[in-house]
Amino acid sequence: MRNVLRKDLALTQVGKRVRALRNEKGISQETLAERSSLHRTYVGGVERGLRNPSLKSLDRIAKGLGVRLSDLFVGL
């Protein structure tokens, strides 16, 4: 049970970071999704911590944001 709570927290933190970076760039979820070759609802799920994105998906999101993959984990 404890691992599930940590996992949820990690997903939530990464999602908040993705949303913050996206807002800093002034782009919509739809634009980020297009740039990342992902579906808009998937990006929204990642931002809300409802999706457990693969490393490949996180790399696509980072590229779509124009940041390094490691930037998604800064401050976590």
QUIVEN-V169769 format. One line per field, one symbol per residue. psi: psi as a letter, one per 20 degrees, with the letter a starting at -180 (. if undefined). burial: # if it has 9 or more other C-alpha atoms within 8 Angstrom, else .. A space follows every 50 residues. Layout:
psi=???
burial=???
This chain:
psi=gghgggggggggggghgggggghhikqrhggggghilrqhhggghghiji qnqrhgghgggghhikrqghhijpj.
burial=.......#..#########.###...#.#..#####.###.######### #.....#########...#..##...
